[in-house]
Amino acid sequence: MEHVKEVSSEKKTAPSFDLGKMLRKYNLFFLLVVFIVIGSALSPKFLTIQNFLNLLQQSAVVGIISIGMTFVIIVAGIDLSVGSVLALAGMATALAIPYTGVFGAILLGLIAGAVMGYINGLVTTKLKVPAFIATMAMMVAARGLALLFTDGKPVYNLPESIRFFGKNLFDRIPVSGIIWIVLTILAVLVLRYTTFGRKLYAIGGNPQSAHLSGIQVNRYITYTYIISGVLSALAGIVLASWLTVGQPTAGKSIELDAIAAVVLGGTSLFGGIGGVGGTFVGVLLMSMITNIFNLLGLSSYFQSIFMGAIIVLALVLNRFVISKQTKDV
């Protein structure tokens, strides 16, 4: 009898393989593999190193912005001003170069992004204006400033030194892609292993409980908007460097791509769940789908229609996975 009891106990504690749980846990990587297989089957040019390096460069600007957007969404906020801040910082940097030099101009552009983010944070937390409205107002105002500075005209003839961000190392590896990867790793470490990161998740999960436990909720929410503003400004500088022109109309609708990538990557719009690692894969997924469309020669009209449908399906799937994971916990 004792032997039977021991065997029964071993059966209860033995680990079991749950395919459904595994697919839910790694659903993003599963989707990534699916699209790689589809792309490879549709075009022989897809599965090449050069194509993936191009993909990395084309994704970098949205990727950098999406890191900041992830921080904001983790605390249950939203930032619609990222595209306009990108344009404003890019224009400020391009215009300042003759007066301050490249380093001073980049610093000025980043400070401009930080100030825009700080204002977003103050209006949201102190004036209690909903984040959607506050950042939409900033979106309009920052775009207006970018157009006002140059009377709506692009700034050409940027010096060679600022074009570094748009170049390739060893003639192949895009500098912008390296910046995106390094920032992603840093952001993952901050969110997972620092007190700052844990406080952001606590605020996103339940702001009242976070406040009662001594976390200065408004201050940390403002920090996330500053991070988003600075990274949007950096993305604007990288884009100006890549295109070798400061463009006041740059970044239009990029906020929608960033939000879609963040949510696609598993971060909940209600806050408290998600991370930058998933966002990285989400950005790659969206770029990969566009890349497949381009290789197939699909017109931009059909691309928009199919992309919209795919994003909706992916978000529905993602929402289902998050709800199942919550139940599993």
Disulfide bonds with the S-S distance in Angstrom:
none
